[in-house]
Amino acid sequence: MKRVRLFMIAAMAALILVSCGSSKEAVQLTTIPCQECKATAETFRYLGQEVSDSDYQSQYARSMAANVARTELAAMVSATIERVTDNYAGQIVNNENSDFSRNVKDLARTVVNQLVKGTPVTCEAKEAGSKKGSTIYYACVELTGKSVLDELANQISNDEKLRVEFEYEKFKKVFEEEMSKIQQ
């Protein structure tokens, strides 16, 4: 009898734990929307998504999918620029001057934020969600590596202190090496 009670208590506890799981539904894609939305050695790309539970929320979900994509794109570009700056500074700049690396990173954040704000949505898609009445909205945004590199070089050339230590061709080479690593 004692074993039966323990078994029943264990079974009840297991049911409670299972029923208390997350209410978020798993989204299983039948097709991949915006298949061209993959980063390459020349272009940063990111596909954002947002779920709408009603027609009333659809415009909000479309906007949020684009905002998610832009936020993640900015993070991707910033991380790449940070690696490029670290590698470039390690190769080129003498170790006594760590200001160069820090200043370029600060400048890069500003450049990336400005460029990402203006990125157009290059692909939009939607599909039915697994929950009745829900729709999943997708938005792809992209930014070319060349535009990031050119704008960063332009900003550096406007800063007299940074311009003295900046060698564009060497920086470009390190940048291109990092871009080749981000292909999906």
C-alpha positions in Angstrom: 0.0 0.0 0.0 2.8 2.3 0.9 4.5 1.6 -2.5 1.2 2.4 -4.3 1.0 5.8 -2.6 4.6 6.6 -3.4 4.0 5.7 -7.0 0.8 7.8 -7.2 2.6 10.8 -5.6 5.5 10.4 -8.0 3.1 10.2 -11.0 1.2 13.2 -9.8 4.4 15.2 -9.4 5.5 14.2 -12.9 2.2 15.3 -14.3 2.4 18.7 -12.5 5.9 19.3 -13.7 5.0 18.5 -17.3 1.9 20.7 -17.2 3.8 23.6 -15.7 6.2 23.7 -18.7 6.5 26.7 -20.9 3.4 27.7 -22.8 5.4 28.9 -25.7 4.7 26.9 -28.8 7.5 25.3 -30.8 7.5 26.6 -34.3 8.2 24.0 -37.0 8.9 25.5 -40.4 7.6 23.6 -43.4 9.7 25.9 -45.7 12.4 28.3 -44.9 11.3 31.8 -45.7 13.6 34.3 -47.3 16.2 31.6 -48.3 18.5 34.3 -49.7 18.9 35.8 -46.2 22.2 34.2 -45.4 25.4 36.1 -44.5 28.2 35.9 -47.1 31.8 37.0 -47.3 30.5 40.3 -48.7 27.3 40.9 -46.9 26.0 40.8 -43.3 22.3 39.5 -43.3 19.9 38.6 -40.5 16.4 37.1 -40.6 14.1 38.3 -37.7 10.8 36.8 -36.8 7.8 37.8 -34.7 4.5 36.0 -34.0 1.1 37.7 -34.3 -1.9 36.1 -32.6 -4.5 38.2 -34.5 -4.9 40.4 -37.5 -4.9 43.4 -35.1 -1.3 42.7 -34.2 -0.1 41.9 -37.7 1.5 45.3 -38.4 3.1 45.4 -35.0 4.6 41.9 -35.7 5.9 42.9 -39.1 7.6 45.9 -37.5 9.0 43.9 -34.7 10.4 41.2 -37.0 12.3 44.0 -38.8 13.5 45.5 -35.5 14.7 42.1 -34.3 16.6 41.6 -37.5 18.2 45.1 -37.3 19.2 44.5 -33.6 20.8 41.2 -34.4 22.4 42.6 -37.5 24.0 45.4 -35.5 25.3 42.8 -32.9 26.8 40.7 -35.7 28.5 43.7 -37.4 29.7 45.1 -34.1 31.2 41.7 -33.0 33.0 41.4 -36.4 34.4 45.0 -36.2 35.6 44.3 -32.6 37.5 41.2 -33.8 38.9 43.1 -36.8 40.0 46.0 -34.6 41.6 43.7 -32.0 43.5 41.8 -34.7 44.5 44.9 -36.6 45.7 46.7 -33.5 47.6 43.6 -32.4 49.4 43.5 -35.8 49.9 47.2 -36.5 49.8 49.4 -33.5 52.5 49.3 -30.9 51.3 48.0 -27.5 51.9 51.3 -25.8 48.9 52.8 -27.5 45.8 51.0 -26.6 43.8 54.2 -27.2 43.7 53.4 -30.9 41.8 50.2 -30.4 39.4 51.6 -27.9 38.7 54.7 -30.0 38.1 52.7 -33.2 35.7 50.4 -31.3 33.8 53.4 -30.0 33.7 54.9 -33.5 32.7 51.6 -35.0 29.7 51.4 -32.6 28.5 54.8 -33.8 29.0 53.9 -37.5 27.2 50.6 -37.1 24.3 52.1 -35.3 23.9 54.8 -38.0 24.2 52.3 -40.9 21.8 49.7 -39.4 19.1 52.3 -38.7 18.8 52.9 -42.4 18.8 49.3 -43.6 15.8 48.4 -45.7 14.0 45.1 -45.4 15.1 43.0 -48.3 12.7 40.1 -47.9 9.4 39.8 -46.0 7.4 36.6 -45.5 4.7 35.2 -43.4 3.3 31.8 -42.6 0.6 30.4 -40.4 1.7 29.6 -36.9 1.0 26.3 -35.2 -1.5 28.0 -32.9 -4.9 28.7 -34.5 -5.1 32.2 -35.8 -1.4 33.0 -35.3 0.9 34.2 -38.1 4.7 34.3 -38.1 6.2 37.3 -39.8 9.8 37.3 -41.1 12.0 40.2 -42.2 15.5 40.1 -43.6 17.9 43.0 -43.4 21.3 43.3 -44.9 24.4 45.5 -44.8 27.3 45.1 -47.1 30.8 44.8 -45.6 32.0 47.3 -48.1 29.6 50.0 -46.8 30.7 49.3 -43.2 34.4 49.4 -44.1 34.0 52.5 -46.2 32.1 54.5 -43.6 34.4 53.4 -40.8 37.5 54.4 -42.9 35.8 57.7 -43.7 35.1 58.4 -40.0 38.7 57.4 -39.0 40.1 59.8 -41.7 38.1 62.6 -40.1 39.8 62.0 -36.7 43.4 63.4 -36.8 44.7 61.3 -34.0 43.3 58.0 -35.4 44.3 58.9 -39.0 48.0 58.9 -38.0 48.0 55.3 -37.0 45.4 53.9 -39.5 46.6 52.0 -42.5 43.5 51.3 -44.7 44.8 48.5 -46.8 46.0 46.5 -43.8 42.7 47.1 -42.0 40.8 46.1 -45.1 42.7 42.9 -45.3 41.9 42.0 -41.7 38.3 43.0 -42.3 38.0 40.7 -45.3 39.5 37.8 -43.4 36.9 38.2 -40.7 34.1 38.5 -43.3 35.1 35.2 -44.8 34.5 33.6 -41.4 30.9 34.7 -41.0 29.4 32.8 -44.0 26.5 30.7 -42.8 
